[in-house]
Amino acid sequence: MIQAHIRKHFRASRESAAFTLDVGFEAGPGVCVLFGPSGAGKTLTLDCIAGFTRPSEGRIVLDGTVLFDGARGIDLRPQERRCGYVFQNYALFPHMSLRENLEFAAERLPKLERHRRVSETLERFRLTEVAGRRPHELSGGQKQRCSIARALLAAPRILLLDEPARGLDQSLRAELYSTLRQVRQAFGTPVLLVTHDLDECFELGDEMMVISEGAMVQHGTPRSVLQQPATVDVARLLGLFNLLPVEIKALDPSRNVSRLAFGEFELTGPYLPGRLLGDRVSVFVRPEHVLAAPRDGRPGGNQIAATLERAAERAETVRLEFAGGLAAVVPRSDYERHRHSRDWVLEVPPQFLRVI
């Protein structure tokens, strides 16, 4: 278990704006993902936990050991914290072979024990056949597995991963995800993983912390965050939704529905407890839940007229992107029949509308 409240302030300079990281969280066993855009403070959070950056104030406790306490003047050195860190650039020693890199991490063990542990680790991470090679002779996936193996050899109390899949192609990503699932199962070491890739959150994450502009804006399971973003900003960060600013025109608690005005179009949505007529709120719907068809008349209930701007073709589906930031995902066969149409109508099924 890690419990952390970290505040780190950087003053404005002639070339840099001021920035403040202010996050507090608890994370237990499993993989906890720090998700957010570049510059949000995700890597800085890891650096403060590992001891590479001293927070301005706060407190970090790992398995009952205080790593940092600004009020009490406690600040353990990185080598005393027992945090395994896997960097974006792997940080392997270029003049050492893969085996020597691992032996360096296990140097505190007796010689025979060190040799046994290193050999077992090479076998576990499928690196035995390349143990004599230096980092520049390894593939990206091999270097990544070596970096994770080296971090684990020191028996860390927590494993910190900074965008481990960055720069890897799809097959190497799948290999990395398999390795990390193996680590979670075999070692039981808590993992904090930094990413801005939503697929990675769902592949690996037991918990998800959304960080934006130095602040924690939502914390929960990846599924709960996806199903109910806490704010419009979180929904935008996830990048998976149509966001519709609407005005409440009617509320009917007996039927559990509301009527919402989106510009000149009227939508039926869920009942909104605690809201009043005339309130302006934001609703969202995922593009794959939107029904799209060429327009042949005036839109009806729960339909929106839209002008097609771009079609992004995939293997079996096409993502249609419309003026005003709206999108829909349709089967490729449907798109092929109407690929020359620019005027479309989007139908939003009421059961898929969610309110932020």
C-alpha positions in Angstrom: 0.0 0.0 0.0 1.2 3.5 -0.9 -0.3 6.6 0.6 0.8 9.9 -0.9 0.1 13.5 -0.8 2.5 15.4 -3.0 2.8 19.1 -3.6 5.6 20.4 -5.9 5.6 24.0 -7.1 7.7 25.4 -9.9 7.9 29.2 -10.1 7.4 31.0 -13.4 10.6 32.0 -15.2 11.3 34.0 -18.3 10.9 30.8 -20.4 8.5 28.7 -18.4 5.1 29.2 -16.8 4.5 28.4 -13.2 3.3 24.8 -12.5 2.0 23.1 -9.3 1.5 19.4 -8.8 -0.9 18.8 -6.0 -2.1 15.2 -5.8 -3.2 12.8 -3.0 -4.0 9.2 -3.4 -3.8 5.6 -2.0 -3.0 2.6 -4.1 -2.9 -1.0 -3.1 -1.8 -4.3 -4.8 -2.3 -4.6 -8.5 -1.7 -2.0 -11.3 -2.7 1.6 -10.7 -2.6 3.7 -13.9 -1.8 7.4 -13.9 -3.6 8.6 -17.0 -3.5 12.1 -18.5 -2.0 14.3 -21.2 1.6 15.2 -21.6 2.7 17.8 -19.0 0.0 16.9 -16.5 2.5 15.8 -13.8 2.4 12.0 -14.1 6.1 11.4 -14.4 6.8 14.1 -11.8 4.6 12.1 -9.4 6.8 9.0 -10.0 10.0 11.0 -9.6 8.7 12.3 -6.2 7.9 8.8 -5.0 11.2 7.4 -6.2 13.2 10.2 -4.5 14.6 11.8 -7.7 12.6 15.0 -7.1 12.0 16.5 -3.6 8.4 17.7 -3.1 7.8 21.2 -1.8 5.6 19.6 0.9 3.6 16.5 1.6 4.0 13.0 2.8 4.7 9.6 1.1 4.3 6.3 3.0 5.1 2.9 1.5 4.1 -0.2 3.4 4.3 1.7 6.7 7.7 3.3 5.9 7.8 7.0 5.6 9.7 7.9 2.5 9.1 11.6 2.7 7.5 13.9 5.2 8.0 17.6 4.6 6.8 18.7 8.0 9.1 16.3 9.9 12.1 16.8 7.5 12.2 13.1 6.4 13.5 12.5 2.9 15.0 9.0 2.3 17.6 8.7 -0.5 16.4 6.9 -3.6 18.5 3.8 -2.8 16.8 3.6 0.6 13.3 3.6 -0.8 13.3 0.2 -2.6 11.3 1.6 -5.6 11.9 -0.2 -8.9 11.8 2.4 -11.7 11.5 1.5 -15.4 12.3 4.6 -17.5 11.0 5.6 -20.9 14.4 5.1 -22.4 15.1 1.9 -20.5 18.3 3.4 -18.8 20.3 0.2 -19.4 24.1 0.5 -19.1 25.3 0.6 -22.7 28.8 -0.9 -21.9 27.4 -3.9 -20.1 25.8 -7.1 -21.5 22.2 -7.8 -20.6 23.4 -10.3 -17.9 25.8 -7.8 -16.4 23.0 -5.2 -16.3 21.0 -7.7 -14.2 23.9 -8.6 -12.0 24.5 -5.0 -11.2 20.9 -4.8 -9.8 21.6 -7.9 -7.7 25.0 -6.9 -6.5 24.0 -7.0 -2.8 23.3 -10.7 -2.9 26.0 -13.3 -2.2 27.8 -14.4 -5.4 26.1 -17.9 -5.8 22.7 -16.5 -4.9 23.2 -13.6 -7.4 24.1 -16.0 -10.2 21.1 -18.2 -9.5 18.6 -15.3 -9.3 20.0 -13.7 -12.5 19.7 -17.0 -14.4 16.2 -17.6 -13.2 15.2 -14.0 -14.1 16.7 -14.4 -17.6 14.7 -17.5 -18.1 11.5 -16.1 -16.7 11.7 -13.1 -19.0 12.7 -15.1 -22.1 16.1 -13.4 -22.3 18.6 -16.3 -21.9 19.5 -16.5 -25.5 20.5 -12.9 -25.7 22.1 -12.6 -22.2 25.5 -11.8 -23.7 24.4 -9.0 -25.9 24.7 -5.3 -25.1 21.7 -3.0 -25.2 22.3 -1.6 -28.7 22.1 -5.2 -30.0 18.7 -5.9 -28.5 15.2 -5.2 -29.9 12.9 -2.7 -28.2 10.9 -5.5 -26.6 14.0 -7.2 -25.3 15.4 -4.0 -23.8 12.0 -3.3 -22.2 11.9 -6.8 -20.7 15.4 -6.4 -19.4 14.6 -3.1 -17.8 11.6 -4.6 -16.0 13.6 -7.6 -15.0 16.4 -5.5 -13.6 14.0 -3.4 -11.6 12.4 -6.5 -10.1 15.8 -8.2 -9.2 16.3 -5.7 -6.4 13.0 -6.9 -4.7 11.3 -3.5 -4.8 8.3 -2.7 -2.7 6.7 -0.9 -5.6 7.4 -0.9 -9.4 7.2 2.5 -11.1 6.7 2.4 -14.9 6.9 5.5 -17.0 5.1 5.0 -20.4 6.6 1.5 -20.8 5.0 0.9 -24.2 6.1 4.2 -25.8 7.8 3.6 -29.1 6.8 -0.1 -29.4 4.9 -1.4 -32.3 1.6 -3.4 -31.9 3.2 -6.8 -31.5 5.8 -5.6 -29.0 3.1 -3.8 -27.1 1.2 -7.1 -26.8 4.3 -8.8 -25.6 4.9 -6.1 -23.0 1.3 -6.4 -21.7 1.8 -10.1 -21.4 5.0 -9.6 -19.4 3.4 -7.1 -17.1 0.4 -9.4 -16.4 3.0 -12.1 -15.6 4.7 -9.7 -13.2 1.4 -8.9 -11.5 0.6 -12.6 -11.0 4.0 -13.9 -10.2 5.6 -11.2 -8.1 2.6 -9.5 -6.4 4.5 -6.2 -6.5 2.3 -3.1 -6.6 2.7 -1.2 -9.8 2.2 2.5 -10.6 2.1 2.9 -14.4 2.1 6.2 -16.3 0.4 6.4 -19.7 -1.7 8.6 -21.9 -3.0 5.6 -23.8 -6.5 4.6 -22.9 -6.2 1.1 -24.3 -3.3 0.5 -21.9 -5.5 1.5 -19.0 -7.9 -1.2 -19.9 -5.3 -3.8 -20.8 -3.5 -3.5 -17.4 -5.2 -1.2 -14.9 -7.0 -2.3 -11.8 -7.3 1.3 -10.8 -7.1 4.5 -12.8 -6.2 8.0 -11.6 -6.8 10.8 -14.1 -4.4 13.7 -13.7 -4.8 17.0 -15.5 -2.8 20.2 -15.0 -1.2 18.9 -11.8 -4.4 17.8 -10.1 -6.2 14.5 -9.6 -9.5 14.9 -11.3 -11.0 11.4 -11.0 -10.0 8.1 -9.4 -11.7 4.7 -9.9 -11.7 1.6 -12.0 -11.0 2.1 -15.7 -14.6 1.0 -16.5 -16.2 3.3 -14.0 -14.2 6.3 -15.3 -15.2 5.4 -18.8 -18.9 4.9 -18.0 -19.2 8.1 -16.0 -16.6 10.8 -16.5 -16.6 13.2 -13.5 -16.3 16.4 -15.5 -16.4 17.7 -19.0 -12.6 18.0 -18.9 -12.3 14.3 -18.0 -14.6 13.4 -20.9 -12.5 15.4 -23.2 -9.3 13.8 -22.0 -10.7 10.4 -22.6 -11.5 11.5 -26.2 -14.3 8.9 -26.7 -17.4 10.9 -26.5 -19.7 13.3 -28.3 -20.2 16.2 -25.8 -23.5 18.1 -26.2 -24.2 21.3 -24.3 -28.0 21.2 -23.8 -30.7 23.2 -22.0 -33.4 21.4 -19.9 -36.8 22.0 -21.4 -38.9 19.5 -19.3 -38.5 17.1 -16.4 -40.8 14.2 -15.8 -39.9 12.1 -12.8 -42.9 9.8 -13.2 -41.6 8.6 -16.6 -37.9 9.0 -15.6 -37.2 11.2 -18.6 -36.2 14.8 -19.5 -36.5 16.9 -22.7 -33.3 18.6 -23.7 -32.7 21.3 -26.3 -29.4 21.0 -28.4 -29.6 24.1 -30.5 -32.7 23.7 -32.7 -32.9 19.9 -32.0 -34.8 18.2 -29.2 -33.5 15.2 -27.4 -35.1 12.9 -24.8 -32.8 12.0 -22.0 -32.8 10.5 -18.5 -34.4 12.3 -15.6 -32.1 14.7 -14.0 -32.7 14.9 -10.2 -31.7 18.2 -8.6 -31.9 20.1 -11.8 -34.3 22.9 -12.8 -36.0 23.9 -16.0 -33.7 26.2 -18.0 -30.5 24.7 -16.5 -27.7 24.2 -18.9 -25.8 20.9 -18.6 -23.5 18.7 -20.7 -24.5 15.2 -21.9 -22.3 12.7 -23.6 -22.8 9.7 -25.9 -20.2 7.4 -27.4 -19.8 7.5 -31.2 -20.5 3.7 -31.5 -23.9 4.3 -29.9 -25.0 6.9 -32.4 -27.0 5.8 -35.4 -26.1 7.6 -38.7 -27.9 7.7 -42.0 -28.0 10.1 -45.0 -30.5 12.9 -44.5 -33.7 12.8 -46.6 -35.9 15.2 -44.7 -36.3 17.2 -41.5 -34.8 15.3 -38.4 -37.3 13.9 -36.0 -37.0 13.2 -32.2 -33.6 12.5 -30.9 -32.1 13.3 -34.3 -29.5 15.9 -35.2 -28.7 17.2 -38.7 -24.9 17.1 -39.4 -22.5 17.8 -42.2 -19.8 15.1 -42.8 -16.3 16.5 -42.7 -14.1 13.3 -42.6 -14.4 9.6 -42.8 -11.6 7.5 -41.0 -11.8 4.0 -42.5 -10.8 1.0 -40.4 -10.9 -2.8 -41.1 -14.6 -3.3 -40.4 -16.0 0.1 -39.4 -15.7 3.7 -40.5 -15.6 6.6 -38.0 -17.6 9.5 -39.4 -16.6 13.0 -38.1 -19.1 15.8 -38.5 -19.0 19.6 -38.2 -19.3 20.7 -34.6 -17.2 17.9 -33.2 -19.8 15.1 -33.5 -18.8 11.6 -34.5 -20.4 8.2 -35.3 -19.1 4.8 -36.0 -20.8 2.7 -38.7 -20.2 -0.6 -40.4 -18.1 -0.3 -43.4 -20.9 -1.8 -45.6 -23.3 1.0 -44.5 -20.7 3.7 -45.3 -19.9 2.2 -48.8 -23.5 2.6 -49.9 -23.5 6.3 -48.9 -19.9 7.3 -49.1 -20.7 10.4 -51.4 -23.3 11.8 -49.0 -22.3 15.0 -47.0 -25.7 15.6 -45.3 -26.4 13.1 -42.6 -28.8 12.7 -39.6 -27.5 11.4 -36.3 -29.9 9.6 -34.0 -29.1 9.5 -30.3 -30.9 6.6 -28.5 -32.1 8.0 -25.1 -30.7 5.0 -23.1 -27.1 5.9 -24.2 -27.3 9.6 -23.1 -25.3 10.3 -19.9 -25.2 13.5 -18.0 -22.0 15.0 -16.6 
